[in-house]
Amino acid sequence: MIAQAIRYCIAFSLVVSFTAQADVIKMPSESPQVITSNSAPVRGMTKSQVESNFGSPMSISGPTGQPAIYRWDYPGYSVFFEHNYVLHSVVTSSN
């Protein structure tokens, strides 16, 4: 009985040691500040609305991942799109 319990403990330890893995995600020291005023594009705007109201971006990144995420960079903030619609406008650091 004790030998069987020891075998179960060893088997359990081996299973846990092989399955207990994690990825480390490096996060910035500060959380990004989402812009909620009319000084930047707001959630739900289309790419064409953003471009007509705020001009052409300095740079465009993407698409990345599924669903497709795009990033448009403007002076002082970045706009993140899912496909054609704004998700967030985020203040960028001045570094």
Phi, psi and omega per residue, in radians:
M1 nan -0.799 3.129
I2 -1.183 -0.686 3.119
A3 -1.094 -0.678 3.118
Q4 -1.168 -0.700 3.111
A5 -1.116 -0.689 3.119
I6 -1.136 -0.736 3.109
R7 -1.068 -0.736 3.100
Y8 -1.098 -0.719 3.134
C9 -1.123 -0.743 3.124
I10 -1.129 -0.787 3.122
A11 -1.074 -0.761 3.127
F12 -1.084 -0.753 -3.139
S13 -1.085 -0.716 3.124
L14 -1.152 -0.739 3.127
V15 -1.097 -0.799 -3.130
V16 -1.131 -0.720 -3.107
S17 -1.152 -0.557 3.124
F18 -1.422 -0.450 -3.084
T19 -1.731 -0.252 -3.111
A20 -1.476 1.471 3.121
Q21 -2.261 2.663 3.123
A22 -2.586 2.625 3.011
D23 -1.632 2.537 3.094
V24 -1.753 2.180 3.122
I25 -1.909 2.131 3.137
K26 -1.463 2.129 -3.118
M27 -1.889 2.618 3.060
P28 -1.134 2.734 -3.095
S29 -1.144 -0.465 3.106
E30 -2.107 2.545 3.082
S31 -1.269 2.521 3.110
P32 -1.144 2.530 3.126
Q33 -1.631 2.021 3.116
V34 -1.403 2.309 -3.137
I35 -1.462 2.265 -3.138
T36 -2.110 0.242 3.138
S37 -1.817 3.090 -3.141
N38 -1.405 0.062 3.136
S39 -1.388 -0.055 3.108
A40 -2.583 2.861 3.126
P41 -1.012 2.524 -3.122
V42 -1.917 2.799 -3.103
R43 -0.921 2.319 3.086
G44 1.724 -0.280 3.098
M45 -1.172 2.628 3.084
T46 -1.529 2.887 3.101
K47 -1.038 -0.713 -3.131
S48 -1.166 -0.648 3.079
Q49 -1.135 -0.728 3.119
V50 -1.088 -0.810 -3.113
E51 -1.149 -0.654 3.139
S52 -1.279 -0.548 -3.117
N53 -1.566 -0.502 -3.018
F54 -2.146 -0.016 3.115
G55 1.506 3.132 3.137
S56 -1.291 2.486 3.118
P57 -1.267 2.770 3.072
M58 -1.200 -0.629 3.102
S59 -2.668 2.746 3.137
I60 -2.241 2.332 3.070
S61 -2.144 2.560 3.065
G62 2.016 3.084 0.115
P63 -1.365 2.628 3.102
T64 -2.267 2.290 3.013
G65 1.320 -3.038 3.083
Q66 -2.252 2.071 -0.002
P67 -1.193 2.821 -3.093
A68 -1.120 2.155 3.117
I69 -1.989 2.305 3.120
Y70 -2.061 2.636 3.076
R71 -2.224 2.191 3.043
W72 -1.946 2.251 -3.128
D73 -1.800 2.267 3.061
Y74 -2.119 2.880 3.104
P75 -1.069 2.033 3.070
G76 1.578 -0.211 3.120
Y77 -2.739 2.830 3.070
S78 -2.167 2.567 3.129
V79 -2.000 2.247 3.132
F80 -1.874 2.266 -3.123
F81 -2.009 2.506 2.870
E82 -1.837 2.011 -2.993
H83 0.953 -1.797 -3.036
N84 -1.932 0.007 -2.995
Y85 -2.072 2.482 3.128
V86 -1.160 2.282 2.971
L87 -1.649 -0.938 -3.094
H88 -2.631 2.661 2.895
S89 -1.973 2.242 -2.985
V90 -2.209 2.359 3.085
V91 -1.175 2.337 3.065
T92 -1.752 2.660 -3.116
S93 -1.222 2.726 -3.117
S94 -1.603 0.196 -3.125
N95 -1.209 nan nan
